[in-house]
Amino acid sequence: MIRLLLTVCFINILFSVSLFIKPSGIKEDLIFEIKRGDSYLKIIDDLENINITIPSFVTVILQYSSLDKNITYGDYLIRKHENLFSVLTKIISSDTHFRKYRIPEGSTISKILDRSNVPVSLKINGIKFDKTNIHALEGRFHPNTYYYSSLEDSEDVFLEAILAQDSLLEKYWNSRTPYVSLQEPQELLVLASLLEKEACPNEHRKVAGVIYNRLRLNMPLQIDSSVIYGIEDFDGDIKKHHLRKDTPFNTYTNKGLPPMPISNPSESALSAASNPDIHSFLYFVAKEKCSHYFSETYDEHKEAIKKYQ
């Protein structure tokens, strides 16, 4: 009788071990999501739906040890054929999978939304922003790579980006040089957004000097990227009629800065906007990638256009 019981116990142990180390039926890597507030039983059911079965004795052990109460919501990466022991270890130890989200330098909110499957909904100073009005926050997102562990936390990406940009804007507004002829931090953000679209970091300060020179002389800035921002459904080819069409962002027909940022500028652009090069250039034309020819007079500028375009 004792021998029979020992044999049965041994077989059960072998069976249990085999369940833990046996490759799962997962045919490809997947993200398993545990939502905030999901119960342990709900998690078991969801695992069952992807062909991962938790034996009842495991549930007893987890509940007896209260480990089932420590499971953290988030996304868990389950690899192809990953065994039960590995899956459970990830979940019990809260080894969540972090998604990566990048906001590129000079990107616009429209581009961010176009390439994003992240739901955009956040509240700032009591105002709720979503896809219908989030364009009012243009320029407020700091370009960087952000990480989050669940779609429920995706709002944190945008809040983190806004807090970072606000902090940098305050830093560079407070450290601006006397040459900066702006009235408020928002104008610095607008100017930095122009720099981000017009030049690479190696020329940010030099182009900033051109913009400030034109502002001082009350000259139209004549910045194409601003004109393009104001064109609905722009096809990539700017034409003369675009430069003549009077929109709030047309810096040929309007003097001064555009009414709001046209991109989300990098720290390099913010720094350059607050500390531009001091020179007498009023014009610049692209020579090659990340390189411009700068001119003091319109005649010189026209010759540069003939040469480089």
N, C-alpha and C positions, 0 to 999 in steps of 0.2 A: 504493500500500500504506500509506504513512504517512498519507495523507488518510483512508483507511478506518479506521485505528487511532484517529486523532484524532476522527473522527466517532463511533465506538463509545464512546470515553471521554467525549465530550461528552454523548452520549445517557445513559450511565450516571450521570453527574453530575446531569443534569436529573431523571432517575428518582429518584435518591437524595434530591435536594432536595424533589421532589414528595412522597416518602414522609414526610419530616419535617414539611412544612407542611400536608399534606392533613388535613382534619378526620377525627377518629377516628369509629368506628361507635358510640361511647358515646351512648346515647339519653337518659340523665339523669345528674346528678351522683352520684358514688358514692365510697365510702371503700375504697381499696385498701390491704390490710394486708400488711406485710412482718414476719414473725415473727422473733424472735431466733433466729439460727442458720441462717436460710434462705440457701441458696447462690444464686449469680447465675443458675444454670440453673433453679433452682426459681422464682425471681422471673420469669424469661422465660416459663416455662410458665404461671404464674398470670396474667401479662399477656395471654398468648395466649387464656386462658379468658374474658377480657373483651373480646376482639376487638382487642387492641393487639399488633401483631407487630413484634418487634425484628429488623431486617435483620441478616444474618450479619456483614456488614462492620462494623456498629456494635459487635457483640460482640467482634470482633477488635481494634478500636481501644480499647475499654474494658479488655479483658484485657491488651493490650500496655502500656497506660498505668497499669495496676493500679487504675484508677478503680472497677472492679467490686468491689474489696476494701474500699472506703470507704463502701459503701452502708449506711445506718443503718436498723435496724428501727423500725417505727412505722406510723402510719396516714397515708396520703397522699390528699388530696382531688383527685380527677380530675373535671374539669368536663365537662358535656355537650359532645360533639364536640371536646374538647381534642386538639390535634395531638401527634404523637409527640415533636417537639422539646421542647415544653413539659413533657410527662410525664417525659421522660428528665432534663430539667434539674432538675425537682423531686426526683426520686429520687437523682440523683448528688450534688446539693447538700444532701441531707437536709432538704429543706423539708417537714417533717412537719406534719400537720394536728392541731392541739390540740383535743381535746374539752373541753367545759365541763361542770363538775358543781357544782351549788349545794346547799349545806346551809343551809336557812333557819333564822333565829332561832326558837328555841322548838320546832323540829321534834323528833320522837321517832325512835328507831331504826326502829320499825315503819313510820313514814311514809317514812323514807329508803329502806328496802328496797322498799316498795310502789311507789315512783316511780322505782326504779333498775333499769337493765339491766346495771349494773356488778357483776361477781362480787365478793362480799365474802368475803375470806379473808385474814387477817393474823395475824402472830405478835408478841406483846408479852411481853417478859420470859420468853420460853420457852413461853408459853401460846398455843396456836393458837385463834383465834376464827373462826367462820363463822356461817352463818345460824342454827345451832342454839343458840349460846350468846353471840352478840354483844350481846344485850340487857344483859348484865352491864356493858357499857361505856356505858350510857346517861349522857348528860351530858358525856362525854369528847370529843365531837366539836365543834370550834370552828366556829360558823356562818360561812360565807364561800363565795366562788366559787373553785373549784380547776380546774386545767387538767392534762391528761395526753395523751400522744401515742399511746398504745396500750393496748388492754385488758389487755395483760400488765403495764402499769404502774399499773393502776387501784388496786391495793393502796396505792400511794404516796399517793393522795388521802386515804385514811383515816388513814394514818400521819402525814401532814402535819397533818391536822385534830386528831389526838390530841396531837401535840407542841405545836401552837399553844395548845390548851386547857390542857394541863399547865403551859405557861409562864405563861399568864395567871393560872391558879389560884395558882401559887406567888407571882406578883407581888402579887396582891391579898390573899392570906393574910398575906404578910409586911408589908403596909402597912395592915392592918386597924386600926380605931380601938379604943380601950379599951371602947367600948360594945358591941362584938361579943362576945356571950357564947357562943361556940362552942368546941369542944374540938379540932377537927382540920379540915384543909382540905376533906375530903370533905363535911363538914356545910355549909361555905360554898358548895360546888358544889350541894348539895341545895337550899339556901335560894335561891340564884340561879336555879335551875330553876323554883322556884315563882314568883319575881318575873317571869320571862320569860313565863309563862302567864297571870299575873294582871293585868299592867299594861304599858303602853307605856313606852318609855324616859323620857319626861317625868315619870313618876310612880314610877319604880323605887325611888328613895331614900325616898320618903314611905311607900310600901307596905312597904318593908323595915323602916322604923321601927315600923309596926304589928305586924309579925311578931315583932320583937325584944321589943316591949312585952308581947305575949301570952306569949312564951316565958318572960320574967322573972316573970310572974304565974302561970305554970303553967296557962294557959288553953289549951283546944284551939284550934288554928289555924283550923279550919273553912274550909278553902280547897277550893272545889269542884273546881278543876282537878286537885288531887291525888286526890280521890275518883274522878273520871272516869278517871284513869290506871289505877286499880285495878279498873275494871269491864271485864270481857271483852265484846267485841263491842258497845261502847257505841253507841247509835243517835243520839246528839246531843241527847237530851232527858233532862236529869237530873230525877229524881223523888224524893219523900220516902223511898221504900223504899231508894233508892241511898244516901241519907245515913245510913240506919240499918244498912245491911249492913256488918258488921265485917270489913274487909280491912286489910292492913298500910298501905294508902295512904289509909284513911279518917281524915281529920284532924278529924272530928266525934266519932268513937268512941275515938280515940287521941290522947293528948297528945304534944307534941314534934314534931320533923320526921319526915317519911316516911322509910323505910329507905334510899332511894336517890333519885337525881335523877328527875324526871318529864319532863324535856326537855333539850335541848342549849342551854344559855343563852349569850347574847351577852356581849361584854365589858362593855356597859352594865350588865347584870344582876349580873355578878361584881363590878364596881366598887361598885354600890349595896349589895350584900350586905356588902361590907367597910367601907363608910362610909355607914351609913343616916342619914336625917334623925332628929333627936332631938325628939320631941314626945310628947304624951300620948294620941294617938288609939289606939283599940282596934278600931274597926270601919270598914269602907268598903263602899260600894255603888256600882255603875256608874250614871253619869248618861247618858253618851253615849260614843262611841268615844274611847278614850284619856283619859277623864275620870271621876273618882270623887268621891263626897261622903264625907268622913271625919268620924267621930263619936267622942266620948270616952265616951259612956254608951250603954247598950243602948236606953233609951227614945228617945234622939235618933236612934239607928240605925233603930229601928222606924218613926219618922216619915219618915226618909229613904227607907226601902223603899216606904212608901205613896206618896211623892211621885214617885219615880223609876222604880218598877217596876210 
